[in-house]
Amino acid sequence: MSETQMTIFVCGACKAGEDGASRPGERLIEALSTRCGGEGVKIAVQSVDCLAVCKRPATISFAAPGKWTYVIGDIDVDAHVDDVIVAAQAYAESDTGIVAWKQRPAFFRKGVIARVPPL
Ligand code: FES
């Protein structure tokens, strides 16, 4: 039975580079899925086609029922995977989804595009 507490949505369509040949979103999905998968998963990773922040690849979102949702851009798949997981764990453990500033890795502090209240 799943113990999922939150989902990291990752745009799999994000492209980078002058010719758009780099696909950081696809690589990020693979890296995060490898690290977050398994029995009793608390952090689910789900690919989405576009988060409408196409000029700031790669783009992710932290979401969970009853919590604020964050949209975060400029994720560097070669540098930020560990920090994304640390931030996701802090998000999962928070009651509201709002992660304290001092708990946010640099990518989170610099990359937040929006936060949206729960329904
Ligand atoms: S292509 Fe990634 S946010 Fe649109």
Boltz pocket constraint, residues with backbone or C-beta under 6 A from the ligand:
constraints:
  - pocket:
      binder: B
      contacts: [[A, 11], [A, 12], [A, 13], [A, 14], [A, 15], [A, 25], [A, 49], [A, 50], [A, 51], [A, 52], [A, 53], [A, 54], [A, 55], [A, 57], [A, 59]]
      max_distance: 6.0
